[in-house]
Amino acid sequence: MKTMIVKYAESKKELWDEYVDSCVFAYNTSSHESSLLSPFEVMFGRKAIIPIELSYLKPGSELLGGNLTLSND
């Protein structure tokens, strides 16, 4: 985790704390070599829906097995 934050904040070291959330998200949604699963998959039993995927969904699309539905509202 430290390596990720250092890499992100290389040019603006005083702002390192602004990158922590992004680094945690990246870590938690990346597959790990030992289990071939991400920490998110281990915890929730499914792959995470990352923000970019939301932009490709059409209104009315079902997410999370029907638990969340996007609408035009």
Secondary structure, DSSP 8 states (H G I E B T S, - for coil): -HHHHHHHTSS-GGGGGGGHHHHHHHHHTS--TTTSS-HHHHHHSS----HHHHHH--TT-EEGGGTEE----
